[in-house]
Structure formats: structure tokens, C-alpha cells
Amino acid sequence: MSGYFPDTTLMYFCDEGIALRQRPLRDNDRIVTVFTRKHGKLEVNFKGVRRARARLRALSESVTYSDYRFYLKKTSNFPVCTGGKVISVFNGIRLSREKLFSAFYFNELLMSLTPAAQPAEKKFELLLSALRRAEEVPRVPRALLVAYALILIEYCGIGFKHTNIGVDSGIWEALHDPSFSKVEELEKLAGSQALDSAADLAVKKIREHASREINTLKFVKIYKAEIGE
């Protein structure tokens, strides 16, 4: 990671980011995977945030959108978070288990398909748009889960946007719209078979490219059979 940044002994930098996941480090620290707008996916050390009333604790929570301040030593692989400001905690997502699982699904797909410290602003905007859409709607449309996967693999250069898979061209185009403006309509217009076919293509390609299982697929309703219709 340090090879991506300028060759300095100590570098401070600021960036917007979304916390994707966290894991404990030593007694009171956390390593948090933060997907940033300008620097891509970073593994960030949050020192002391597992203590009660830790100043930076909110910034280290998964599914949190913040403006971060980091520093990176030349000899370290992990930037350290020194401060920042929470922009959104997506309260509408946190109040729903279904929406929270969907957010974890968005995060996991992005982590699985994105190398570290590789700027990818389109992916950042895609994740932010998906989280905002999930927060707004009464329930997460299956079309949102499918569209997110299709657009993400397109941004990774392994997508099917220009492939005819037998889905109506208007619906196929809408499933590749990163604003997700029509996902609720698509739930009715696309039909279960079309969404299942699109989901199957995306999931197979993600598993193949990531060379691993996608754990959150067990908890989201991306296929009709999982909805119990």
C-alpha cells in the first residue's frame, strides 16, 4: 500500500470514505476497511476506539459515511485515522435488519472485487448511491441488489452490459443505471425470470473473479426462491 502514496516519511491526507467492515486489533484498536473517494480501499488503524467513549469510535463503525483525516508512516502498511466528521450513519438502514444485510452485501461485493489503494471514484459513488437508495425505500427491492452487482462488475471490466441475455433492452438498460431511479418499477416490469437470469450471471462472475464465496448472499433476497413467492 505504501508504494501507492508519495515517498515521504509521514504523510497526512483527508478523504471521504465509507467504512465497510471492522476487525479487532490488540486490546483496544480496530482495523477498519474504508473505501475512500480518492484513494480507494484502505485498511485503516483506529487506535483506542474499542474503549468506552472513544473519540473516533463513531468513525470506525461499519456502514458509516465520513470525512476522514489520516496519516501514513513510510514504514507502515496501515494509515492511522486521526480525526474526521461523520456525514451519515444511514439511520434508515440501521433500523431494519433486511436493509442492514443489504448494506453488508453491497460492502462485501465491493471488497471482493477491488484491490487495495486503487482509486475508483465510480465505485465509491455506486456504493453511496446504493446505500442512500436502500435507506429511502420501505423495503429493499430485489432489483436493487441485482442492479448493484451488474453495475459493479461492469466497472470492474467483467460485466455483461453489451451482451444480449434475452432480457428486454429497456429493462436491461435500467438495471445498469447507477442512479437506481427505476429499481422499484423494475420489480414489477422485469419479472422474476429476468431478474433471476441477471442475478445468476452476476453472481457467477463475482464468484469466479473473487475466487471465493460471497457470504452475505445467504442473507439477502436476490433470487425469487429466497423470497418464498
N, C-alpha and C positions, 0 to 999 in steps of 0.2 A: 504494500500500500504506500509506503513512504516514497517509493520510486515515482509515484504519480505527482506528488507535490514538489514544489521547488526545493532545491538542495539548501536548506537552512537548518541551523541548529535548533531553532524554536520558531514556530510559525503560528500566529493567531489568525483565525478566519471565522466569518459568520456565514450562516446559510439557513434557509428554511428547510425543514425536514419533517418527516412523518416517522414516528417510532413504530417499527414493525414487530419486534419481539425483544425479550429481555432474558438474561440468564444471570444467576448469582456469580459473584467473584469475591473470593476471600470472605471475610466476616460481614462486611457492610457495603461492599461495592456491587455494581452491576455492569455487565457488558450489554449494551443495547444496540441492536441493528437499526440504524437510522437511514432512511432513504432521503437524500437531500436533493434539492433542486439543481444545484450547480456542480456538486462533487459526486453524485451517485450514491451507491450503497456503502455506508461506513460502519465499522464496528467501533463503538464509542465507549470509553470508560467513564462511568458516572460514579465518582468517588463519594462514599459515605451515604448514598441515597437509601440504603435499607434501614437506616436509623429512623426512629420516630421523629417527625417534624423536620426531616432533612430538607434543606432549602431547594434542592434541584429534583426532588422526588417526582413532582408532577411532570417534569420534562422527560422523565425516563419511563413513563407508563406507556404500554403498547396502545396503538390507535390514538395517538396524540399528535396534533399538528402544531409545531412550534417554530419560533425563530431562535436558533441556537448560536452560542458562541463557543468555539473550540480552540484548543491549542494542540500542536503536534511536535514532539521532540524528534530530532533526527534519528535517534536510536530506538524509537518506539514504533510498533505496528498499529497502535490504537490512539486516535485522538482522544483528548480528555475534554469533557464538557465543563466549562467554567461559568456558564450562565445562559440566560435566554428568557424568552417570554412565550407562554402558551397562547396560541392563536385559537385553537379549538380542541375540545376533548370529545366532540361528537356525542353530546348527551343523548340525542335521539337514537343512537346506536347502542349505547351502554345500557339503556333501559329495556332492551329486547335481546333475549338470548339468540333468536334467529338472526337478527341483524349483526350481533357480535360475532357469531360463527361466520357470517358472510364476510365481515371485515377481516377476520383471520385468514379466510380463503383468499381474499384479494392480496393480503400481505404475503402469504406463503407462495403463491404463484410468482409474484414479483421477485421474491428472494431466490426462488429456484431457478429463474431464468436470467438473472442479472449478475454479472461479475462484479467484484468489489471495485470501488473507486473509479467507476466508469460513468462519466456524466451522461444522463439520459433524461432530459427535461420532459420529453413527450411521455415517458413512462411515469414520471412524477405527476404530471397533470392528469394522466389517466387514472392513477390511484386516487388522487384527490377528488376528481370528478365522481368516481365510483362511490367513495365514502360519503360524499355530500348527497348523492342521489339516494343511497341506502338510508341515510338519515331522514330524508324528506318524505319518503313513501310510507304508507301504512304497513305494508309488508314488502319484503324483497322479491321483486319479480324474477322468475326463473330466467327470463330473457336477459336480465342484467348480469347474472352470473355467466351466462353463455357468451354474451357480447364482450364482457371484460376479458375473458380468456381468448376469444378470437382476435381482438384488437391487440392484446399483449403479444401474442405470437407473431402478429403482423409487424409490430415494432421490433421484434427480435429477428426479423428476416426469415421466418419459417412458417408464415401464415398461408391462408387459402383465399384471400380476398378476390383474387382474379381467377379462381377455379370454379367451374360450374359443378355443384354437387346436387343439382336438382331442386334447389330452393328458389322460390320466386325472387327475381332480381331485385325488386324493391325491398323485400324483407331482408335479403342478404346484405344489401347496402345499409339498411337501417341497423343491422347487427354489427356493422363496422363503424358506426357513428360514435366517436369518443365523448360526445356530449350526453349520450344516453337519453336523449329527449323523447324517444319513442318506445322505450322499453316496456311501459305499461300497456300500450296498444299492441305491441308485438306478442304479448302473452296470449292475446285472442286471435290476432291475424295470422301469426306464423303457424300455429297448430303444433300439437305435441310431437308429431313425427319429424317435422322440420327442425324443431329445437333439439330433439334427441340426436338427430343426424349431425347437426352443427356441434353440439356438445361432445359427441363421441370423437369427431375429428380433432377438436381442440385438445381434449384430454389425452388422447393417444399421442399427439405430437408433443405435448408438455412432458408426459412421462418419458418419452423417447429422448427428448432433448435434455431433460434434467437428470436422467438415469436414476430415478428414484420414484417412490410412491408419493402421491400428494395426500398427506394425512387428513387435511380438512375436507376432502371430498366426502368423507363419511358423515359429515355434519351439515352439509348444505344440500338443498334440493335442486340439483342441476338436471336430473333425469325425471321423467314423468313417473316412473315406477317408485321413486323415492317420495313422491307426494301422496301416493295412495289413491290416485284418481281412477 
